Amino acid sequence: MKLIGLKEAKTNLSAFVEESQHQRILITRRGRPAALVIGVEGKDLEEMLLAGDAEFWGMIQERRRRGARLSSDEVRRSFGIGAPAARDAPRRPRHPPAGRRMPGGRATGNNPAP
């Protein structure tokens, strides 16, 4: 963590914002902590706004304490979304792609096994 005075922070704010992406910067006023600069470049705005919201985290803790959990089907129903169609489900190939070996060392593709 780097410590800088308020006057220096005012003069070189852009440089310190850039530096804060790599290490925290504590700004002091008359030798006492006044602010902490933490780089958040690349983070989601909503995530950053909620990260420091005590009311939001209190709500999360309360829900966890009560054990309020919803299944994925319950969430879909609450938004009026039906269950995923079978055709939307990921499919597994029936056979490995040509040239790949199957368990036991047998080759697949156009070449017959010895």
Stockholm file with secondary structure:
# STOCKHOLM 1.0

chainA/1-114         MKLIGLKEAKTNLSAFVEESQHQRILITRRGRPAALVIGVEGKDLEEMLLAGDAEFWGMIQERRRRGARLSSDEVRRSFGIGAPAARDAPRRPRHPPAGRRMPGGRATGNNPAP
#=GR chainA/1-114 SS CEEEEHHHHHHTHHHHHHHTTTSCEEEEETTEEEEEECCCTTSCHHHHHHHTCHHHHHHHHHHHHHTCCCCHHHHHHHTTCCCCCGGGSCCCCSSCCTTCBCTTSCBCSSSCCC
#=GC SS_cons         CEEEEHHHHHHTHHHHHHHTTTSCEEEEETTEEEEEECCCTTSCHHHHHHHTCHHHHHHHHHHHHHTCCCCHHHHHHHTTCCCCCGGGSCCCCSSCCTTCBCTTSCBCSSSCCC
//
